Amino acid sequence: MTFMTSARRGGLGRGERIVRGVLGGGAMIAGLVGWLTVGGWFAWAWFAVGLVGVDFVATAVRGYCPLYARLGLGQPYTADLFKVRRVRSAGGR
């Protein structure tokens, strides 16, 4: 009998990871430039754009989105990155 760790939703596909990485990197750069060039309340808005970019890059690197998991969206995600199957012995251990 073979089994894998429990699969949960929230995994990102290769295409979505690439898109999130590119958009997140752009948002980080735009947020940093905007935060350094404007003043007042607009600077905080640009800072928030940069934080959204950091989140996008972090989820792209990890390949897992906690929001997707909570909503039940995305591909099944397993922590087993190398697709190694664990085999249960006949004794049940």
Backbone as CSV, one residue per row, in Angstrom:
resi,resn,N_x,N_y,N_z,CA_x,CA_y,CA_z,C_x,C_y,C_z
1,MET,0.848,-1.168,0.000,0.000,0.000,0.000,0.894,1.233,0.000
2,THR,0.601,2.163,-0.865,1.364,3.412,-0.914,0.482,4.546,-0.438
3,PHE,1.106,5.540,0.129,0.364,6.722,0.547,1.278,7.925,0.488
4,MET,0.675,9.065,0.368,1.414,10.324,0.351,0.892,11.169,1.503
5,THR,1.603,12.226,1.796,1.112,13.139,2.810,-0.208,13.734,2.346
6,SER,-1.014,14.143,3.273,-2.334,14.649,2.906,-2.205,15.865,2.002
7,ALA,-2.928,15.829,0.909,-2.883,16.928,-0.055,-3.932,17.959,0.325
8,ARG,-3.542,19.189,0.316,-4.487,20.273,0.572,-4.400,21.253,-0.573
9,ARG,-5.430,22.020,-0.746,-5.461,22.995,-1.829,-4.538,24.163,-1.497
10,GLY,-4.273,24.958,-2.490,-3.462,26.145,-2.281,-2.185,26.151,-3.082
11,GLY,-1.903,25.066,-3.780,-0.691,25.006,-4.586,-0.822,25.841,-5.848
12,LEU,0.280,26.408,-6.287,0.290,27.231,-7.489,0.963,26.469,-8.618
13,GLY,0.441,26.612,-9.810,1.051,26.002,-10.983,2.263,26.805,-11.431
14,ARG,3.009,26.242,-12.370,4.233,26.884,-12.848,3.941,28.244,-13.475
15,GLY,2.914,28.323,-14.300,2.577,29.594,-14.960,2.179,30.668,-13.970
16,GLU,1.371,30.291,-12.988,0.952,31.282,-11.995,2.122,31.733,-11.133
17,ARG,3.048,30.839,-10.859,4.229,31.230,-10.084,5.072,32.248,-10.843
18,ILE,5.221,32.043,-12.149,5.999,32.980,-12.965,5.311,34.339,-13.016
19,VAL,3.998,34.323,-13.242,3.251,35.589,-13.313,3.318,36.327,-11.978
20,ARG,3.125,35.601,-10.879,3.203,36.238,-9.559,4.596,36.802,-9.300
21,GLY,5.621,36.101,-9.700,6.979,36.594,-9.493,7.256,37.874,-10.266
22,VAL,6.829,37.896,-11.522,7.065,39.086,-12.357,6.236,40.273,-11.853
23,LEU,4.942,40.040,-11.608,4.098,41.135,-11.123,4.520,41.594,-9.726
24,GLY,4.890,40.658,-8.888,5.331,41.018,-7.539,6.623,41.811,-7.551
25,GLY,7.559,41.412,-8.407,8.805,42.174,-8.522,8.565,43.582,-9.037
26,GLY,7.662,43.700,-10.017,7.316,45.026,-10.529,6.638,45.888,-9.482
27,ALA,5.758,45.278,-8.698,5.071,46.030,-7.643,6.053,46.468,-6.557
28,MET,7.028,45.614,-6.253,8.037,46.014,-5.253,8.859,47.204,-5.743
29,ILE,9.275,47.162,-6.996,10.068,48.275,-7.549,9.226,49.537,-7.623
30,ALA,7.983,49.423,-8.112,7.111,50.597,-8.202,6.815,51.160,-6.821
31,GLY,6.592,50.296,-5.851,6.326,50.753,-4.487,7.512,51.474,-3.886
32,LEU,8.711,50.944,-4.128,9.912,51.587,-3.584,10.152,52.948,-4.234
33,VAL,10.037,53.000,-5.561,10.242,54.269,-6.265,9.179,55.289,-5.861
34,GLY,7.925,54.865,-5.794,6.856,55.769,-5.394,7.014,56.248,-3.964
35,TRP,7.428,55.355,-3.082,7.591,55.718,-1.668,8.715,56.740,-1.483
36,LEU,9.772,56.606,-2.306,10.901,57.524,-2.182,10.675,58.860,-2.881
37,THR,9.755,58.917,-3.845,9.604,60.158,-4.616,8.451,61.036,-4.161
38,VAL,7.408,60.474,-3.579,6.274,61.294,-3.150,6.279,61.418,-1.636
39,GLY,5.506,62.358,-1.141,5.425,62.550,0.301,3.995,62.464,0.788
40,GLY,3.840,62.582,2.058,2.504,62.590,2.652,1.866,61.213,2.663
41,TRP,0.538,61.232,2.531,-0.215,59.976,2.584,0.030,59.102,1.369
42,PHE,0.370,59.708,0.236,0.629,58.909,-0.955,1.841,58.002,-0.781
43,ALA,2.782,58.426,0.045,3.952,57.586,0.295,3.532,56.278,0.955
44,TRP,2.561,56.333,1.854,2.093,55.114,2.514,1.328,54.223,1.553
45,ALA,0.633,54.815,0.591,-0.049,54.009,-0.423,0.967,53.245,-1.274
46,TRP,2.054,53.905,-1.651,3.098,53.231,-2.408,3.791,52.166,-1.570
47,PHE,3.928,52.420,-0.286,4.508,51.425,0.615,3.624,50.172,0.650
48,ALA,2.301,50.359,0.669,1.368,49.231,0.650,1.474,48.452,-0.661
49,VAL,1.670,49.151,-1.778,1.865,48.474,-3.067,3.117,47.608,-3.008
50,GLY,4.174,48.119,-2.399,5.398,47.336,-2.246,5.195,46.100,-1.385
51,LEU,4.379,46.213,-0.335,4.110,45.054,0.526,3.311,43.984,-0.215
52,VAL,2.386,44.395,-1.054,1.651,43.429,-1.870,2.625,42.718,-2.817
53,GLY,3.581,43.458,-3.358,4.604,42.847,-4.209,5.447,41.832,-3.464
54,VAL,5.803,42.143,-2.221,6.569,41.193,-1.409,5.759,39.914,-1.190
55,ASP,4.466,40.051,-0.930,3.611,38.882,-0.746,3.546,38.041,-2.014
56,PHE,3.411,38.681,-3.166,3.359,37.946,-4.426,4.656,37.189,-4.678
57,VAL,5.784,37.820,-4.426,7.064,37.148,-4.641,7.232,35.982,-3.664
58,ALA,6.834,36.170,-2.415,6.968,35.104,-1.416,6.108,33.897,-1.783
59,THR,4.879,34.122,-2.228,4.032,32.997,-2.611,4.530,32.341,-3.895
60,ALA,5.137,33.112,-4.791,5.693,32.526,-6.011,6.883,31.633,-5.687
61,VAL,7.718,32.048,-4.771,8.888,31.249,-4.402,8.460,29.976,-3.686
62,ARG,7.515,30.089,-2.756,7.057,28.930,-1.998,6.188,27.997,-2.816
63,GLY,5.435,28.537,-3.777,4.524,27.719,-4.561,3.249,27.384,-3.827
64,TYR,2.979,28.096,-2.761,1.800,27.831,-1.933,1.193,29.154,-1.511
65,CYS,-0.121,29.264,-1.626,-0.831,30.487,-1.253,-1.817,30.161,-0.127
66,PRO,-1.590,30.695,1.077,-2.497,30.404,2.188,-3.934,30.870,1.946
67,LEU,-4.110,31.971,1.224,-5.461,32.446,0.917,-6.176,31.452,0.012
68,TYR,-5.499,30.949,-0.999,-6.090,29.938,-1.868,-6.468,28.696,-1.063
69,ALA,-5.612,28.299,-0.128,-5.890,27.113,0.682,-7.141,27.324,1.526
70,ARG,-7.288,28.499,2.105,-8.461,28.772,2.936,-9.736,28.789,2.106
71,LEU,-9.637,29.261,0.864,-10.807,29.309,-0.012,-11.037,27.992,-0.750
72,GLY,-10.097,27.046,-0.647,-10.229,25.759,-1.322,-9.920,25.825,-2.798
73,LEU,-9.101,26.782,-3.208,-8.753,26.964,-4.616,-7.341,26.452,-4.874
74,GLY,-6.977,26.405,-6.129,-5.622,26.030,-6.500,-5.466,24.529,-6.636
75,GLN,-4.254,24.127,-6.949,-3.932,22.720,-7.129,-3.660,22.079,-5.775
76,PRO,-3.807,20.759,-5.697,-3.419,20.103,-4.445,-1.936,20.347,-4.167
77,TYR,-1.631,20.669,-2.933,-0.263,21.004,-2.538,0.234,19.959,-1.563
78,THR,1.386,19.393,-1.851,2.022,18.485,-0.902,3.407,19.024,-0.608
79,ALA,3.887,18.748,0.574,5.216,19.207,0.954,6.295,18.362,0.302
80,ASP,5.916,17.262,-0.326,6.866,16.354,-0.952,7.237,16.893,-2.332
81,LEU,8.319,17.647,-2.415,8.689,18.318,-3.657,9.290,17.378,-4.682
82,PHE,9.827,16.243,-4.250,10.518,15.348,-5.158,9.649,14.177,-5.593
83,LYS,8.368,14.187,-5.258,7.411,13.158,-5.651,7.858,11.767,-5.203
84,VAL,8.405,11.677,-4.010,8.835,10.401,-3.462,7.656,9.772,-2.736
85,ARG,7.347,8.545,-3.086,6.248,7.838,-2.421,6.816,7.039,-1.261
86,ARG,6.143,7.152,-0.146,6.537,6.368,1.015,5.720,5.091,1.012
87,VAL,6.383,3.986,1.263,5.712,2.699,1.230,5.507,2.213,2.662
88,ARG,4.280,1.866,2.957,3.959,1.332,4.286,4.293,-0.156,4.294
89,SER,4.925,-0.603,5.358,5.298,-2.010,5.464,4.075,-2.867,5.736
90,ALA,4.220,-4.161,5.575,3.109,-5.089,5.781,2.656,-5.110,7.232
91,GLY,3.559,-4.764,8.159,3.213,-4.759,9.576,2.410,-3.536,9.986
92,GLY,2.223,-2.592,9.099,1.415,-1.411,9.408,2.213,-0.276,10.007
93,ARG,3.509,-0.381,10.042,4.339,0.682,10.614,5.062,1.444,9.546
